[in-house]
């Protein structure tokens, strides 16, 4: 009896020690995860010239919204924001739907070319035609200077395709067989049975696709740099940062030369980078909580064979 009580006491103490260590570890993890964002926000809300001195950690030393005012004072920022939202929404929906259809097709055992098609898609993950052939292809397709250059080239995401296919292959075969016996077509099975069952993995790849579309700027630089009406937020912020670097260099040169026109710099590359990071991160941070439960489930269940 005494030995049993001692064993239980040791077990309780061990559980408490584990809980305390686990809590401390999670607190440290949260701090390490949140600190870079909080520090970036502090720099964005601090006076630009003062931020150059460094020493800003959790709170701004001199509070100001001048950095955000400078960014949003650019004429194309609001318009480019709506273009970014439009390409993100449309690109995500089209990419996820098309990737899901292809994934459903190559997951079917009766499709005789499934291995060839799968290998063909996977091959493109390791090898590409290159930048110049890719540009020539887009040009010959007549998509240079159009909005669809943001959507069509990325309609099928190979990584998303693999994730969705793994999830579909884990579905019970009896469900689709029963639908086939009832006379359902492949498209009807995909729309009415498969899509509702793979919502978790669709939410997962939707988040991947949305982040990629939202952060993309290089395609704008290649195909639509001369068309301000199709410029995106990321590209406009990149141009603002370049202009800030140029202005800062010119101001420093004027100060060094003792020019009478040398004036105080209201923004710096450091403050603009921090402000840009906050501006482009907020929309994704707002969307993520709504997809979190599906995201976790899709990542943990997607590769489990049912």
Secondary structure, DSSP 8 states (H G I E B T S, - for coil): -HHHHHHHHHHHHHHHHHHHHHHHHHHHHHHHHHHHHHHHHHHHTB-HHHHTT---SSS-SSB--HHHHHHHTSTTHHHHHHHHHHHHHHHHHHHHHHHHHHHHHHT-TT-TTHHHHHHHHHHHHH----HHHHHHHHHHTT-TTSGGGGTGGGSS-HHHHHHHHHHHHTS-HHHHHHHHHTT--HHHHIIIIIHHHTHHHHHHHHHHHHHHHHH--HHHHHHSTT-GGG--HHHHHHHHHHHHHHHHHHHHHHHHHT-TT----S--HHHHHHHHHHHHHHHHHHHHHHHHHHHHHHHHHTT---
